[in-house]
Amino acid sequence: MLVPSDRRPAQGNCLTGAIMVCYIVAGGSRLPLRRYLRAGRAGWIAGEHMAPPVRDMISGFRSMLGIISSRLVLAGPRSVALAISDVCNTKCIMCWCHSPLISPARKTTGASPGAAYMDPALFETILREARQMGTYRVVLGGHGDPTLHPQFDRMLELMDRLKIVPYVLTNGIGIDEPRLRVWATKRAHFRFSMHAGDVETWLRVHTIGTEGQFQQLCRTIRALVAAGTPHISTMHVIHKQNYRQVRRMVEHARELGVKDVLFRPVRATGLLADVVLDPEQETWLRYELAQCLKLAERYHIRTNLHEVLDHNLYIRSGVLDTRHLYRRIPCYIGWIYAEFDIEGAMTPCLDSRIVMGHAGRDRLRDMWTSPRYWTFRRHTRRMPIRGQCVPGCVCHACCMAKFNVNIYNLLRLRSFRYGEA
């Protein structure tokens, strides 16, 4: 059980020691120590002289120093997420935005009726300003499929030039052979939303999909894995249409060569409530997932099934409930992450209504260090003490809980899941 400590760390020693470690790892011969410390007081180092993985590690160290101090920001966001497309080319049965179970009038839309895609100039502005602050990873998503953005491949090229690693969330349906050849050369993480390990289940989930699309998707994933350059993973949201085929999902990953598979219980209420498992189905699924875990370990496939079996990712009967979690641990997201909607509004996380400013009008650095952001950080750190959610945030149903738990455990040396913090 996670129990926060009342003791505060010796901040001076932690900060001094960690800054020295960062300096050594960063390559002190290229950057005088005095300048490094001065840059630390200013807030961050962009890392022009560092290889991208080293820059990421340094950014992580500096973010942790800020968290330990609770009063400093020593780095920009480690990761930012950009909603670049609200357009999708399929209709998954459990999707909050495009499911056929949702009437057109009730479907989630973008920031304005005309905003189907993020403006490429706005995208470039966010990317360059984030790069100047040391950001290493950029998540490309939205209410649709980001790869449908008309300038998506040019966006990948820009990220290549800036040495930023893309994390792309896609259904993979729109990838043709020319695009596949380009993607095979990219140092990126492509996560494919599969939700099935066989064509029959895939067609039940992707209500307007075709068998040919599924076969092409499988060829695409197999080819990208064989290329060896991009990191490939698959994701499966589990619900009534696919829960009986979870073992097949693991077997299918092995056939495709995929070594990283993510499972998520469905989040669904209202018009989507029909896709939620009943208690008897959940009991059956739990047994199957335990068998899947053994199978994945035998195949050397990395999954999150330990977390799913432990706490079901805080989802019960389709409802995400994290209010009990934040009575025990703080939220650290204000030191490591930022979100931008399709029109450039900056928020601290996906479901927050707290707008810190707008990219293109306000500088990312100014927003990141603004009094409004500091008010948010103070509120999030004091949640266990105050016993209250942060005004303007959905802390009782937090989609960032995994990251906060990982950081909490990392700070107490219970876990070293650095890559997921």
LINPEZI-V524415 format. One line per field, one symbol per residue. burial: + if it has 24 or more other ideal C-beta (glycine too) atoms within 12 Angstrom, else -. A space follows every 50 residues. Layout:
burial->???
This chain:
burial->-+-+----------+--++--++-++----+----+--++--+++++--+ -+-+++++++++++++++++-+++++++++++++++++++++++++++++ ++------+++---+++++--++++++++++++++++++++++++++++- -++-++-+++-++++++++++++++---++-+++-++++++++++++++- ++++++--+---++-+++-++++++----+++++++++++++++++++++ -+++-+++-+++++++++---+--+++---++--++-++--++-++--+- +++++-+++--++++--+-+++--+++-++++++++++++++++++++++ ++-++++-++-+-++-++++-++--++-+++-++----++--+++-++++ +++++++++++-------+++
